Amino acid sequence: MALFDPGPPVDRPASPARRRTTARAGVAFGAAAVLALSAACTGPTSAESEPGPSAAGLAVYYGQKLSFGPCTDFGTTPGEKKQYVAPFECARLKVPLDYRDPKGRTIQVAVLRLRAQGDPGQRIGSLVLNPGGPGGSGMTQATAFSAAYAKSPLLRRFDVVGFDPRGVGSSTPAISCFTDAERDRGEDRTTLLASSGQWSAEDPRRLAERCAKGSGGTGILSAVGTRNVARDLDVLRSALGDEKLTFAGQSYGTRLGAVYAEMFGENVRAMVLDGVTDPTLENPQRRLTQQAGFQQNFEKLAASCAASRDCPLGADPARATAVFQKLVQPLIDEPVPAGKGRTLNFNQATGGVTAGLYYPEVWPTIIKGLTQLKRGDGSQILKVGDVFGGRDPSGVWTNFLEANLAVNCNDEVRRTPEEEARLRADIARTSPFVATGRNVDGVTRDACESWPGEPSLGIPYAQDVEGLPATLIISVTGDPATPYAAGKVLADEIGGTVLTVEGARHTVAQEGVNPCVNAAFTAYLIDLKVPAQGQRCRL
């Protein structure tokens, strides 16, 4: 998944890779050029700073052996606990909170494994998965992947491994900012750039304080960015007993994979990156390209809906955005009932519809929800947003959205109120279906404004990485969240081969939904055979 993440442009820091990488100037695209910012970060200075894996004191982490057993103590919701049962087994990986201080505080990364189902002599190693987000549970992804590929040779040749990155899910400590009741009431406004509501200068500070209180202190808040997760991933590789890493990451997982390739490229056996986050785009440009994709899919949804006589967006797709705005903008002041004592507000409505735009198979559900909304019932749209945001049917939320905020606050430099207002205004023009219809000047703040520590990812990242084995990059032509062109950009930087998939969904390989993609994915992971140049699949 790819959520809206805060953070303005930064310069790429000196690479911690043990190979040569060359920084390259960032690229400005389209309307994002007006968002040129002056702030810059010359290198990581938070708890995510150097060193690399050879630093003194890290041997104890690289030398640990995971003790797998029943997953009884894992899972943060009733639904997860039902998934984490035999034949899956779980363990905890110990890593330093701060890699600059390996003898200091330690944290635990939760790991789930399904052992290879075939002849032990044919086992290749571990296939480590990341589902995206950031903030998605790799443990849950491993269970879903194992079901999707139940009859695939991948499950005979690899141990399937998923991990909850530091701060996420069953890893400890985990990021926690809001109660389930607050989430249910829609009181969190941190994940939607087009969200309504006013922010005072104190709101970002209060947000950081409550996240620190719920998560075990400011130290964890400033240590959950992608570069530290890449370091944890390399420790996990070693603890699994793999000399080389075999990795499949989707959406945000492509950022993690690219950063790992930059930092630990000599440790890569194979890498599949599906639904690429462009490593050269600064945050405002990336957000605008993403919002343009969502607007495009909204218009496609409207066109498909218009074929029906009772389409809630009307018979003219050209007017669908205006019809939608008329439907949802009143929710800013007057939320509608959504069942079981809950209501649907503007942020939840636009967020639920946006979540549905990731996958065409969800569009009929969104259309049904909009029909209900016209009658004053917000329950269907709220449910879509709930599922996307990690709410269990029991009413317990995962920490997906909170971890998403925390990782992104660590990865990218923060915006001033003026920069935030410009960005939100540009988003309203680029993606008018989410526009509030209200002036954003003086009422917007970057949720990360008071986050502890300094951002550490660096934009651009993973530039001119040399020496990697052949990698497989999968890009969907109509992907709304991670535009198709980003796959070619990353392929040029790390030497990957792009498999083009014609369709309109976000990511495809790990879901196992397309035979053509499944075949290429499997052949690459097992035999390291990349598709022919120019090969295409169709959804």
Secondary structure, 3 states (H helix, E strand, C coil): CECCCCCCCCCCCCCCCCCCCCCCCCCCCHHHHHHCCCCCCCCCCCCCCCCCCCCCCCHHHHCCCCCCECCCCCCCCHHHHHHCCCCCEEEEEEEECCCCCCCCCEEEEEEEEECCCCCHHHCCEEEEEECCECCCCHHHHHHHHHHHCCCCCHHHHEEEEEEECCECCCCECECCCCCHHHHHCCCCCCCCCCCCCCCCCCHHHHHHHHHHHHHCCHHHHCCCCHHHHHHHHHHHHHHCCCCCEEEEEECHHHHHHHHHHHHHHHHEEEEEEECCCCCCCCHHHHHHHHHHHHHHHHHHHHHHHHCCCCCCCCCCHHHHHHHHHHHHHHHHCCCEECCCCCEECHHHHHHHHHHHCCCHHHHHHHHHHHHHHHCCCCHHHHHHHHHHHCECCCCCECCHHHHHHHHHHHHCCCCCHHHHHHHHHHHHHHCHHHCCCCCCCCCCCCCCCCCCCCCCCCCCCCCCCCCCCCCEEEEECCCCCCCCHHHHHHHHHHCCEEEEEECCCCCCCCCCCCHHHHHHHHHHHHHCCCCCCCCEEEC
